[in-house]
Amino acid sequence: MDVTHAETVDEVREVVVSVLGIEDRAAALDASTPLLDNLPELDSMAVLELVAAIEERFDFTVDDGDVSAELFETLGSLAAFVADRRP
């Protein structure tokens, strides 16, 4: 399946919005949106929930070593990770 970067960003945004319960701010999120230190809802527990939701939605396993501040730096960095790992 050939998925464009923009489609991946949209799909990852849907997961982030759903997990964090920030539907009212979904339209403001784009690839350059900082996640850590920008979204107060994204605490350590939310990171774990987000990883689990990404694994379920995109059908791959996220290794513990992949979970880092760089991964959650922006919506785009998270989408790039998903695009690289999705089957």
HUHU-V917794 format. One record per pair of residues at least 12 apart in sequence whose ideal C-beta (glycine too) atoms are under 10 Angstrom apart, sorted by the first residue. I is the first residue (numbers start at 1). J is the second residue. D is the distance in Angstrom with one decimal. If there is no record, write none. Layout:
BEGIN
i=<I/I>
j=<J/J>
d=<D/D>
END
This chain:
BEGIN
i=<1/1/3/3/3/4/5/5/5/5/5/6/6/6/7/7/8/8/8/8/8/8/8/8/8/8/8/9/9/9/9/9/9/9/9/9/9/9/9/9/10/10/10/10/10/11/11/11/11/11/11/11/12/12/12/12/12/12/12/12/12/12/12/12/12/12/12/12/13/13/13/13/13/13/13/13/13/14/14/14/14/15/15/15/15/15/15/15/15/15/16/16/16/16/16/16/16/16/16/16/16/16/16/16/17/18/18/18/18/19/19/19/19/19/19/19/19/19/19/19/19/20/20/20/20/20/20/20/20/20/21/21/22/22/22/22/25/25/29/29/30/30/30/31/31/31/31/31/31/31/32/32/32/32/33/33/33/33/34/34/34/34/34/34/35/35/35/35/35/35/35/35/35/35/35/36/36/36/36/36/36/36/37/37/37/38/38/38/39/39/42/46/47/47/47/47/48/50/50/50/50/51/51/51/51/51/54/54/54/54/54/55/57/57/58/58/58/58/58/58/59/59/59/60/60/60/60/60/61/62/62/62/63/66/66/67/68>
j=<86/87/82/83/86/83/31/76/79/80/83/30/31/79/79/83/31/58/76/78/79/80/81/82/83/84/86/29/30/31/32/33/74/75/76/78/79/80/82/83/29/30/31/75/79/54/57/58/79/82/83/86/29/31/50/53/54/57/58/75/76/77/78/79/80/81/82/83/26/27/29/30/31/33/75/78/79/26/29/53/57/50/53/54/56/57/58/78/79/82/29/33/35/39/41/42/46/50/53/54/72/75/78/79/29/49/50/53/57/41/42/46/47/48/49/50/51/52/53/54/57/35/39/40/41/42/43/46/49/50/41/46/39/40/41/42/39/41/74/75/74/75/76/74/75/76/77/78/79/80/74/75/76/77/74/75/76/78/72/73/74/75/76/77/47/50/69/71/72/73/74/75/76/77/78/68/69/70/71/72/73/74/69/72/73/73/74/75/72/75/72/72/67/69/71/72/67/62/67/72/78/64/66/67/71/72/78/81/82/85/86/85/82/86/81/82/83/85/86/87/85/86/87/82/84/85/86/87/85/81/82/85/85/81/85/81/81>
d=<8.3/8.4/9.4/6.9/7.3/9.0/7.8/8.3/7.0/7.6/6.5/9.9/8.3/9.1/9.3/9.1/9.4/9.1/9.4/9.4/4.7/7.8/9.6/5.8/4.5/9.6/7.8/8.9/7.3/5.0/10.0/9.8/10.0/6.4/6.5/8.9/4.4/8.9/9.1/8.9/9.9/9.8/9.9/10.0/8.6/9.7/7.3/7.8/7.8/7.5/9.5/9.2/9.4/9.2/9.5/10.0/7.4/8.7/8.6/6.4/8.9/9.9/5.5/4.4/9.3/8.8/5.5/8.8/6.6/9.5/5.2/8.1/8.9/8.7/6.1/9.3/8.0/8.0/9.9/9.8/8.2/7.0/5.1/5.9/9.0/5.5/8.4/8.9/9.9/8.7/7.0/9.2/7.4/8.2/9.4/8.2/9.4/6.6/8.6/9.1/9.7/6.7/7.4/9.6/7.1/9.9/9.5/7.1/9.2/8.6/9.0/6.6/9.6/9.9/5.2/4.9/9.5/8.6/5.0/8.8/10.0/9.3/6.4/9.4/4.1/6.3/9.7/6.0/8.5/7.6/6.8/9.4/7.0/9.7/6.0/9.3/8.4/9.5/9.8/5.6/9.1/6.7/7.9/6.7/5.5/3.3/8.6/9.4/6.5/8.7/5.9/7.5/6.2/9.9/6.1/4.7/7.9/10.0/9.2/6.7/5.6/8.3/9.9/9.6/9.3/9.0/9.6/9.1/4.8/6.7/6.2/6.2/9.7/8.1/6.8/9.9/5.9/9.4/9.3/4.9/6.5/9.0/9.0/9.6/9.3/9.7/8.9/9.9/9.5/9.8/7.1/9.9/6.9/9.9/9.2/6.5/8.5/9.6/9.6/8.0/8.3/9.2/8.7/6.2/9.2/9.5/7.9/8.6/6.4/9.0/9.5/9.7/8.7/9.4/9.9/5.6/9.3/7.3/4.7/8.0/9.7/7.3/5.9/8.4/9.9/4.9/6.1/6.2/8.7/8.3/9.4/7.6/9.6/7.1/8.3/10.0/9.9>
END
